């Protein structure tokens, strides 16, 4: 069952990672309800926040792909059932 949730993404090497991150987000675009980004929030670091509607498995697939990118940190959560 799909639930509302969030994903927080911190990109520490923006120039190196942003294209890869955007490709992954495009692959999972059907889950994303809203996206807010702060490019170059501090130095070479960017922050993206997502509001999603996903199952736990879909969330795990998205965060797993994002978390496997070097220089990217991910935290997420889903609403209770």
Order of alpha helices (4+ residues) and beta strands (2+ residues): beta-alpha-beta-beta-alpha-beta
